[in-house]
Amino acid sequence: MAMKPHGKSIVSSDYDEKVVFFKDLSLGHHESQLRFRLIHFWEAWNPLKKTLIGMEMLLIDEKGTLIQGFVSPGRIKKYLPDLKRGSVYKLTNFYGSRNKTVFRVADHTVTVSFSWNSELAVLRDCHIPFDEDSFRFHSYEEFQANCDLKGDLYDVVGHMKLVNGQSIVEAPVLDEVEIAKARRVLIHIQSHDGPVMKLYLWDQAARDFARSLSQTTKTPIVLLVTTVNTKTLGGTLALTSMSSSRVFMDYDVQPTIDYFAWLGANPHIAEQVNAEIVTKRETMTIEEIFSYIKQETAKDAFFECTATIDDVVHGSSWYYISCSGCHSKVSKGPTSLICTNNKCEKVNVSGVAHSKNFSRLSINFSFVFGSDCFITGTFQRYPCMTTVTKLFLCYLGMLVVS
C-alpha cells in the first residue's frame, strides 16, 4: 500500500489509481481520485436576488460517508449531461472547500468542489459495494430544539394524518393542476408516538408527492421527506421542504419499510385521534370569529393567512412616498426627491409607495382553534370597521409582508 508524503495511506483501487476516502478529505486542491455514488443533485438559488448559486450534490463513498458536492454555474453545462442519480463515478482534480454553515445536508466539514480541470467519469463494471442512500433523521424534540436556526437539514419519517385537510383514511385526492398553482401541499404527520407536526411540501416536492399519490392504487400511509427546514408558523413548529428535498412513501426505501412494519406492530398509534390536527372545516364571518374569541372558554388560537391588496384608494393616509433603496420617507427637493435617511447612498432617488396601514384589503385566510374548528373565508377592510378589526387586519398584513 502506497503512502502519502504526510504519512496517510492511499488505497489502491481496481483501476490502479490513487483513491482517497471522504473521511480523509481535507481543504485545498486534490489530484487524487474520489469514488462515490451520486445520491441526488439540485440547483441552489439565491431567494432574494433570484440568481443561480450553483448545483449542489449529495455523495456517498464506499465507506458510507456522506459529503456535499458543488458545481459553479459556469461549469454546470459541462458536467450535467453525465449526471444520473444512483450512478457510481470517479472524480479527479477537485478542490476541497469549506462546507457552508447554513442548510447543510451532510455532516462533513468539507465540500467537494468541481474545478476547471476536474475529470468526472462513470465507474463501469465496479465490484465495490456502495450504499444506495443514507438518511439523517430527527425526532420532534430535536426539530423543536433547532427551530429557526437555519442550520443542518435533517430528514423526517412518520405516518400521515391529513393531506391538505383531507383525512388519510378517506383516500385524499389532489388536483395536480391546483397543486402546481398553489405550489404547496400541507401534510399533518406524526413520527412514532410524538406530537403531530405540520409539514409543508413546496414546488418540486409538492408535485412529486401529488404525482406519487395519484399513481398508487392503495393510499400510502408512511411518508419520508429528506432535508427539511424547521420554522415557527403561527406559534407552532412547522417543517418545510427545500430544493434538496426528496419524497418517499410506504415501500420506497428501507426506512419507510421499517417504519411501516413498526406501525403494523403498533396499530393503536395510527388509530389515535390527535387534538393537534384539524378535524372539521367551517366557513365563518368576521363577527362569528370575534364572538368566538370573546368567549371565556375559547381555546388558544393560531392562524395562517395569505393576503393580496386588490385596490389602492388614493388620497388616503395608508401609504407614504419612500426611497426605492432604503424605504425611508422622501421629501421634495427643488428638482428631485431627497431621501431623509443620511446613511442612504442613493443619489437619484426614485419614489415608491410604501404601506403605512391598509385601505381595502382582500384576504384569504384560515384559522385553527384547538381541534374542532377550521375556518376559511375572504373579507375586506373598510373605513366603517371598528378599531379592533383594523388592528386585527394590520396584524394580518404584517404577517403577509413578513
Secondary structure, DSSP 8 states (H G I E B T S, - for coil): --B-TTS-B-EE-TTS-EE--GGG--SEEEEEEEEEEEEEEEEEEETTTTEEEEEEEEEE-TT--EEEEEE-GGGHHHHGGG--TT-EEEEEEEEEEE--SSS-SSS-SEEEEEEEEEEEEE-TT--S---S----B--HHHHHHTTT-----EEEEEEEEEETTEEGGG-----HHHHHHH-EEEEEEE-TTS-EEEEEEEHHHHHHHHHHHHH-SS---EEEEEEEEEEEETTEEEEE--TT--EEETTSSHHHHHHHHHHHH-HHHHT---TTS---EEE--HHHHHHHHHSTT---EEEEEEEE-----TTSSSEEEEETTT--BEEE-SSSEEES-TT---SSB-EEEEESS-SS-EEEEEEEETTTEEEEEEEE--TTS-HHHHHHHHHHHHHHH-
